[in-house]
Amino acid sequence: MFVEVDVTAGSNSPMTVNRMFDVRAKPQRVSRVLAANPQGQDTWCDVTGWSAHGPCPALAAVAEDSGEGLLMLVYGGDEGIRLKPADCTEEWDLASARQWGEACLLLDQDVRLES
């Protein structure tokens, strides 16, 4: 099964991505992931998909990346995904300095996720 990640740089994601991924299992909803924050430190982050209409489901699946082998793909809506530290209780907001957007995440296939 293939998943297309098609994100245009904008108010959420600073990067445009248009790639097809060969996923090895049905994507699952995810709400928390161990990922690098903007300072480069691994931390538990809440994650949501982001679309032109705001929050939407974030999904994760083991995928094959040519040249890199297997990885965990975390992706969301047409504007990517949005992350915030797990201890941040504020609502999802593009104006928040504690939150950041990404087109998608390509993580080690054994990364810890929570649904």
NORVEN-V478742 format. One record per residue. RES is the residue in one letter. BURIAL is 1 if it has 24 or more other C-alpha atoms within 12 Angstrom, else 0. D_FIRST is the distance of its C-alpha to the first C-alpha in Angstrom with 2 decimals. Layout:
RES/BURIAL/D_FIRST
RES/BURIAL/D_FIRST
This chain:
M/0/0.00
F/0/3.79
V/1/6.86
E/0/10.19
V/1/13.29
D/1/16.25
V/1/19.51
T/1/23.00
A/0/25.82
G/0/28.16
S/1/29.95
N/1/27.29
S/1/25.50
P/0/27.63
M/0/24.78
T/0/22.68
V/0/19.10
N/0/16.68
R/0/13.75
M/0/10.10
F/1/8.39
D/1/5.87
V/1/5.69
R/0/7.17
A/0/7.84
K/0/8.11
P/1/9.96
Q/0/13.68
R/0/16.67
V/1/18.95
S/1/22.58
R/1/24.00
V/1/23.08
L/1/25.30
A/1/25.28
A/0/27.88
N/1/30.14
P/0/31.68
Q/0/34.37
G/0/31.91
Q/0/32.58
D/0/29.93
T/0/30.37
W/0/28.76
C/1/27.48
D/1/26.58
V/1/23.54
T/1/22.53
G/1/20.33
W/1/22.61
S/1/22.70
A/0/25.55
H/0/26.80
G/0/26.81
P/1/24.94
C/1/21.59
P/1/19.14
A/1/17.83
L/1/14.49
A/1/13.57
A/1/10.86
V/1/11.23
A/1/9.58
E/1/10.82
D/0/13.39
S/0/15.10
G/0/18.59
E/0/18.28
G/0/16.20
L/0/14.37
L/1/15.08
M/1/14.76
L/1/13.47
V/1/15.56
Y/1/15.30
G/1/16.88
G/1/18.26
D/1/19.36
E/1/22.02
G/1/20.06
I/1/21.17
R/1/24.74
L/1/26.32
K/1/29.76
P/1/31.59
A/1/31.18
D/0/34.93
C/0/34.92
T/0/35.74
E/0/35.79
E/0/33.54
W/1/30.70
D/0/32.60
L/1/32.01
A/0/35.70
S/0/35.65
A/0/36.62
R/1/34.99
Q/1/31.46
W/1/29.21
G/1/26.07
E/1/23.24
A/1/20.41
C/1/18.09
L/1/18.72
L/1/17.51
L/1/19.19
D/1/19.83
Q/1/17.17
D/0/20.08
V/1/21.23
R/0/22.77
L/1/21.28
E/0/22.75
S/0/21.42
